[in-house]
Amino acid sequence: MKLFSSKNSFIFAAQKNRKEVVMYLTAEKKTEIFNEYGSKAADTGSAEGQIALFTFRIKHLTEHMKENKKDLATMRSLVRMVGKRRKLLDYLKKKDIERYREIIKKLGIRK
């Protein structure tokens, strides 16, 4: 009498060894970022809020890349995200230089 077939035993072993997945960017964290850098929590379209969110995600992916040097999909995502943040920063610089300088100083992204 067989309790588990080979397929079921594989699934059971995979569930046993599975790591718990922890989200690094929750809805609460997003709200906190937009509240701190935007004018209010619901102002998700402001350039400052988007730049702050991209910066948070870039920092997370940079730490991931330090551990997983061969993860090319994440590397591509990281490069795209840096480009998007760069475009938003260029837009903000062109529109309002004071807001640009303020967000750069707050986030500490320029030396």
Residue, then its C-alpha position, 0 to 999 in steps of 0.5 A: m500500500k502506497l500512501f503517496s505517489s511520487k508526484n505527491s511526495f515531491i509536492f509535499a517535499a517542496q512545500k516543506n522546504r519552501k521559504e516564507v515570502v516576505m513582501y518588501l513593498t506593502a501598501e502601507k509602505k507605499t502610502e508612507i512614502f507618498n505621505e512623506y515625499g508627496s503632498k499627501a498620501a493619495d497624491t501618487g502622481s507627484a514627481e517627488g512621490q514617484i522619485a521616492l518610490f523608485t529610489f526605495r525600489i532601486k535600493h532594494l534591487t541593489e541589495h538583491m544584486k549584491e547577493n545574486k550577481k548573475d540575475l540578469a532579469t533583475m539587472r535589466s529591471l534595475v537599469r530600467m528603473v534607474g532610467k525612469r527615475r532619471k527621466l523624472l528627475d530631469y522633468l522636475k529639474k526643468k519644471d522647478i529647480e527648487r523642488y528638484r534640489e529639495i528631493i535630491k537633498k531629502l533622498g540623498i541620491r546625489k553626491 
